[in-house]
Amino acid sequence: MTAPASPLSTHSAWKGWLAAILAVVCFSIAPPIARTLYDLGLTPTYMLFLRFWLTLLLLTGTVWLTGQGRGHLDRRGAGLSLAAGLATGVSMLCYFWSITLLPASIASMIFSIYPLVVLGLLALRGEQFTLRQAVRLVMALTGLYLLLGPGGVVNWLGVALVLISIMTASLQSVFVQWYLKGYSGIMVTLWMVGGIQIIVAGYWLAEGAQFPALGWQAWLGVLVLAVVSTYLSRLLWFAAVRLIGGGQVSMLVPLETLLTVIWSVLFLSESLSAWQWAGGVLILLSALLVIERWRGRRAFSPQQNASREGV
């Protein structure tokens, strides 16, 4: 007989899903804002440079004021966090340069194959790939096909940049799940953002290290990217991975895609056909199946969930 779910473990599971969904919402507003900043004259590199300096200040100030996480990251944890950040820095540069070549909605749609890569990497380490996951991914990819549109014309350099972004972002996700689950979330995030900034600042220097003047609209956009789409979203994302696992969090990427499409249509005047909207609904349903998995089944502790990734 199956044991009843522990109230504590059930509570932890739903806390994980709530953190994941809030992180997805925070992430989803970044591409439309970044596209707007590009139209205002900021290059993706300079935008990211400012974004992650502000995030580093926020994270450092949080650690200093609260004392949270100090002394809870050894040399190994710091090195792995930095490595994950370096991979993410490459991912960020590729993705945000891609939206100079593609509509923000299309770039986000392509990025929705990210769960396939994450689950493939997890499977290489022996974690189970189930029929339920296969159904979710088929739905998401079918939705992606409908969103892109049969015979649609896209910029293939932009597509290639998104694919590189997917690969490097996937490495970051599995790094956190495999090696960093036992460390302080805020300290791991701080070192990861440091790694991101090393990559971004290096590329910015290679471009010539320009300091263009910014208007208030540009500063407002950068602040929203730093505070909401980076500082809050990464702390929420890390908490979600620790509670429910990187594979399950990655399955919410289709929801992020749909939200980004909605913001792009509403605020960037990007248009979608009826077939593309049908694809968006299919992607949303695939994301909802992830949450439905918790209904009517035994809840596990965070440690058990880590060992049962992909159930």
C-alpha positions, 0 to 999 in steps of 0.5 A: 500500500502506498504511504500517504503523502507527508504534509511537509513534503507536499508543502515543499513540493508546492513551494517548489512549483510556486517558486518555479512559476514565479521565476518563469514569469520574471524570466518571460518579460526579459526578451521584450524588454531587451528588444525595446532597449535594443530599439532605444540604441543599447547593444545586447552586450552593453545591456547585459553588462549593466544588468549584471553589474546591478545584479552583483551589487544587489546580491552582494548587498543582500549577503552583507546586510542579512549575513545569509550564506556567508561561510556556506560555499567552499572552494569546490562550490565556488568553482562549480558555481563560477563554471555554471555562470561562465556557461550562462554568460555565453548563453545570455550573449547568444540569446540576446544577440539572437533577438536582434535578428529574430522577433523576440517571440520567435526566439523564445519559441525556439528556446522552448526545446531547452527541456529536451536537452536538459532531460537528455543530459539528465538521462546520460547520468541514468535519470529516468525518462518516462512516457509522461515526459515524452508526451509533454515534449511531443506536445511542446514540440508540436506547439513549437512547430505550429508557432514557427509556422510551416514554411516560415522564413527565419534568420538562420544565424539567429536560430543558430545563436538560440541553439548555442544558448540552449546548449549552454543554459542546459549545462548550467541547469544540470550543474546546479542539480548534480553538484550544487543542491546542498549549497546556499542558494544566494551564494551560488547565485552570487558566484554564478552571476560573477561568472556571467559578468566575466563573460559579458564584460570580456566581450564588451571589452573586445567590442571596444568598451563603449559607454553610450549615454542612456535616457530614463527609459533605458535605465528603467528597462535595465533596472527591471531586467536586473531586479526582476528578471535576474535578481529575483528570478535566479533566486526563485529558480535556484530554490525551485531546482533544489525543491523539485529538480532541474528536469521538472523546472525545465519543463516549465520553459514552454510556459515561459515561451507562451508568456513571452509571446503574449508580452511581445504581441501586446507590447512589441506589436508582433503578430501571430496567426491562428495556427501559431496561437494554437501552438501556444495553447498546446505549449501551455497545456504541456506545461500544465501537465507538469504541475498535474503530476503532483495530483493524486501521487505520493509527495517526496522530500527534496532529497527523494525528489532529487533521486527520482528526477524524471518520474 
